[in-house]
């Protein structure tokens, strides 16, 4: 009986020791599992960071490539614009030479006014191609213009809007035909006015009235606070402040 008890005690002790060893191994394996899980999570975080960094690098590379393409396009556009301007000015100089030669020939007042009006339209066309036209190779706006006088003045106003950001509201009164001499002077005055108000006024209204063969220009300009801005007009044409009459 005593032997059985001793044997049982020994077996129990052995089982206890084995259980303790097993628990110790389980704890070691658990700790290793935690370490492996932590390393796995860290590796996943590093991988995610690397993926994000690679995506950011690709985005920055694509943006840099796009900026490079855009810069090349802008440079090409500027080069084309300068080329178009040079060609337009060369053509104008050639035409000016022909017109000057024509002006030097003995002519009557009407013929001279016609030549000068042709010169004014040439200048207006160059202004249109350089400052207004979307396609500088397009046909001249005067090619099929029913009213070249109105077209020329609208070009000058549009050019001031494009080049100087001028806020100019243009309106018309009357549709009478204007003689060449009156048209030349009126267009010159409009050019002078829009160049002046483009840098001195916040907003401007310009009314062009055609009364028979006479032309009247009424200019009202204001600064940013709404105060009137004086617009100088040529001596001999100014009939009242801001009003010029070509008769």
C-alpha positions as CSV (number, residue, x, y, z in Angstrom):
1,X,0.0,0.0,0.0
2,X,2.8,2.4,0.9
3,X,4.5,1.6,-2.3
4,X,1.5,2.5,-4.3
5,X,1.2,5.8,-2.5
6,X,4.8,6.5,-3.1
7,X,4.5,5.6,-6.8
8,X,1.5,7.8,-7.1
9,X,3.3,10.7,-5.5
10,X,6.2,10.3,-7.8
11,X,3.9,10.2,-10.8
12,X,2.1,13.4,-9.6
13,X,5.4,15.1,-9.0
14,X,6.5,14.2,-12.5
15,X,3.3,15.4,-13.9
16,X,3.6,18.7,-12.0
17,X,7.1,19.2,-13.3
18,X,6.1,18.3,-16.9
19,X,3.2,20.7,-16.6
20,X,5.4,23.5,-15.3
21,X,7.9,22.9,-18.1
22,X,5.0,22.8,-20.7
23,X,3.7,26.1,-19.3
24,X,7.1,27.6,-19.5
25,X,7.5,26.5,-23.1
26,X,4.0,27.9,-23.8
27,X,5.0,31.2,-22.3
28,X,8.2,31.2,-24.3
29,X,6.3,30.4,-27.5
30,X,3.7,33.0,-26.7
31,X,6.4,35.6,-26.1
32,X,8.0,34.6,-29.4
33,X,4.6,34.9,-31.1
34,X,4.2,38.4,-29.7
35,X,7.6,39.3,-30.9
36,X,6.9,37.9,-34.4
37,X,3.6,39.7,-34.5
38,X,5.2,43.0,-33.5
39,X,7.9,42.5,-36.1
40,X,5.3,41.6,-38.7
41,X,3.2,44.7,-37.8
42,X,6.4,46.8,-38.0
43,X,7.3,45.3,-41.4
44,X,3.8,45.9,-42.6
45,X,3.9,49.6,-41.4
46,X,7.3,50.0,-43.1
47,X,6.0,48.4,-46.3
48,X,2.9,50.8,-46.2
49,X,5.3,53.7,-45.7
50,X,7.4,52.6,-48.5
51,X,4.4,52.2,-50.8
52,X,3.2,55.7,-49.8
53,X,6.7,57.1,-50.4
54,X,6.8,55.4,-53.8
55,X,3.4,56.8,-54.7
56,X,4.5,60.3,-53.6
57,X,7.7,60.0,-55.6
58,X,5.7,58.9,-58.7
59,X,3.3,61.8,-58.2
60,X,6.2,64.3,-57.8
61,X,7.9,62.8,-60.9
62,X,4.6,63.1,-62.9
63,X,4.1,66.7,-61.8
64,X,7.7,67.5,-62.7
65,X,7.3,66.0,-66.1
66,X,4.0,67.9,-66.6
67,X,5.7,71.2,-65.5
68,X,8.5,70.4,-68.0
69,X,5.9,69.8,-70.8
70,X,4.0,72.9,-69.8
71,X,7.2,75.0,-69.8
72,X,8.1,73.7,-73.3
73,X,4.6,74.4,-74.5
74,X,4.7,77.9,-73.0
75,X,8.1,78.5,-74.6
76,X,6.8,77.3,-77.9
77,X,3.8,79.5,-77.6
78,X,5.9,82.6,-76.8
79,X,8.2,81.8,-79.7
80,X,5.2,81.4,-82.0
81,X,3.7,84.7,-80.7
82,X,7.0,86.6,-81.2
83,X,7.3,85.1,-84.7
84,X,3.8,86.1,-85.5
85,X,4.4,89.6,-84.2
86,X,7.6,89.9,-86.1
87,X,5.9,88.7,-89.3
88,X,2.9,91.0,-88.8
89,X,5.2,94.0,-88.1
90,X,7.4,93.2,-91.1
91,X,4.2,93.1,-93.3
92,X,3.0,96.3,-91.8
93,X,6.3,98.1,-92.4
94,X,6.2,96.9,-96.0
95,X,2.7,98.1,-96.4
96,X,3.6,101.4,-94.7
97,X,6.4,101.9,-97.2
98,X,3.9,101.4,-100.0
99,X,1.4,103.7,-98.5
100,X,4.0,106.4,-97.8
101,X,5.1,106.2,-101.4
102,X,1.4,106.6,-102.4
103,X,1.0,109.5,-100.0
104,X,4.0,111.3,-101.5
105,X,2.3,111.3,-104.9
106,X,0.3,114.4,-105.7
107,X,-3.3,113.8,-104.6
108,X,-6.4,115.7,-103.8
109,X,-7.7,115.8,-100.2
110,X,-10.2,113.0,-100.8
111,X,-7.6,110.7,-102.2
112,X,-5.2,111.5,-99.4
113,X,-7.9,110.8,-96.8
114,X,-8.6,107.5,-98.5
115,X,-4.9,106.5,-98.3
116,X,-4.6,107.5,-94.7
117,X,-7.8,105.5,-93.8
118,X,-6.2,102.5,-95.6
119,X,-3.1,103.0,-93.4
120,X,-5.3,103.2,-90.3
121,X,-7.0,100.0,-91.1
122,X,-3.7,98.2,-91.7
123,X,-2.5,99.3,-88.3
124,X,-5.8,98.1,-86.7
125,X,-5.4,94.8,-88.4
126,X,-1.9,94.4,-86.9
127,X,-3.3,95.3,-83.5
128,X,-6.0,92.7,-83.9
129,X,-3.5,89.9,-84.9
130,X,-1.1,90.7,-82.1
131,X,-3.4,91.5,-79.2
132,X,-6.9,90.2,-79.9
133,X,-7.0,87.3,-82.4
134,X,-7.0,83.7,-81.0
135,X,-5.7,82.4,-84.4
136,X,-3.2,84.9,-85.8
137,X,-3.4,83.1,-89.2
138,X,-7.2,83.8,-89.5
139,X,-8.5,86.0,-92.2
140,X,-8.5,89.7,-91.6
141,X,-11.6,91.0,-89.7
142,X,-11.9,93.7,-92.4
143,X,-12.1,91.1,-95.2
144,X,-15.9,90.9,-94.9
145,X,-16.6,93.8,-92.6
146,X,-19.8,95.7,-93.4
147,X,-18.7,98.6,-91.2
148,X,-14.8,98.9,-91.2
149,X,-15.0,102.1,-89.0
150,X,-16.9,100.3,-86.3
151,X,-14.7,97.2,-86.6
152,X,-11.5,99.2,-86.2
153,X,-12.7,101.0,-83.1
154,X,-13.9,97.7,-81.5
155,X,-10.4,96.3,-82.2
156,X,-8.8,99.1,-80.3
157,X,-11.1,98.7,-77.3
158,X,-10.7,94.9,-77.3
159,X,-6.9,95.3,-77.4
160,X,-6.9,97.7,-74.4
161,X,-9.0,95.1,-72.5
162,X,-6.6,92.3,-73.4
163,X,-3.3,94.1,-72.9
164,X,-4.1,96.4,-70.0
165,X,-7.2,94.8,-68.5
166,X,-9.1,98.0,-69.2
167,X,-12.7,98.0,-68.2
168,X,-14.2,99.8,-71.1
169,X,-17.9,99.7,-72.1
170,X,-18.4,100.7,-75.7
171,X,-21.7,101.7,-77.2
172,X,-22.9,103.2,-80.5
173,X,-25.4,105.8,-81.6
174,X,-26.4,106.1,-85.2
175,X,-25.3,104.1,-88.3
176,X,-24.4,106.8,-90.8
177,X,-21.4,106.3,-93.0
178,X,-18.4,108.2,-91.9
179,X,-16.1,109.8,-94.4
180,X,-12.4,108.7,-94.6
181,X,-11.0,112.0,-93.1
182,X,-13.4,111.9,-90.2
183,X,-12.8,108.2,-89.7
184,X,-9.0,108.6,-89.5
185,X,-9.3,111.3,-86.9
186,X,-11.9,109.6,-84.8
187,X,-10.0,106.3,-84.8
188,X,-6.8,108.1,-83.7
189,X,-8.7,109.8,-80.9
190,X,-10.1,106.5,-79.7
191,X,-6.6,104.9,-79.7
192,X,-5.3,107.8,-77.6
193,X,-8.3,107.6,-75.2
194,X,-8.2,103.8,-74.6
195,X,-4.4,103.9,-74.1
196,X,-4.9,106.7,-71.5
197,X,-7.8,105.2,-69.5
198,X,-6.3,101.7,-69.6
199,X,-3.7,102.8,-67.0
200,X,-5.5,105.7,-65.2
201,X,-9.2,104.6,-64.8
202,X,-10.9,101.7,-63.1
203,X,-13.9,101.7,-65.5
204,X,-14.8,103.8,-68.6
205,X,-17.8,104.2,-70.9
206,X,-17.2,105.3,-74.4
207,X,-20.1,106.3,-76.6
208,X,-19.4,106.8,-80.4
209,X,-22.1,108.8,-82.2
210,X,-22.3,109.1,-86.0
211,X,-24.4,112.1,-86.9
212,X,-24.3,112.4,-90.7
213,X,-20.6,112.9,-91.6
214,X,-19.7,114.0,-88.1
215,X,-18.5,111.8,-85.3
216,X,-18.9,112.6,-81.6
217,X,-17.0,110.7,-78.8
218,X,-18.2,110.9,-75.2
219,X,-15.9,109.5,-72.6
220,X,-16.7,109.0,-68.9
221,X,-14.0,107.5,-66.7
222,X,-14.0,106.7,-63.0
223,X,-11.5,105.5,-60.4
224,X,-12.0,102.6,-58.0
225,X,-13.9,104.8,-55.6
226,X,-16.3,106.0,-58.3
227,X,-14.7,109.5,-58.6
228,X,-14.6,110.9,-62.2
229,X,-11.2,110.7,-63.9
230,X,-10.3,113.5,-66.4
231,X,-9.5,112.2,-69.9
232,X,-7.5,114.6,-72.0
233,X,-8.8,115.1,-75.6
234,X,-7.1,116.8,-78.5
235,X,-7.2,120.6,-78.6
236,X,-9.6,121.8,-81.2
237,X,-11.8,118.7,-81.0
238,X,-12.9,118.9,-77.3
239,X,-16.3,120.5,-77.2
240,X,-16.8,119.9,-73.5
241,X,-15.0,117.9,-70.8
242,X,-14.9,114.3,-72.0
243,X,-16.5,115.1,-75.3
244,X,-14.9,115.4,-78.7
245,X,-16.6,116.3,-81.9
246,X,-15.1,115.7,-85.4
247,X,-16.9,117.7,-88.1
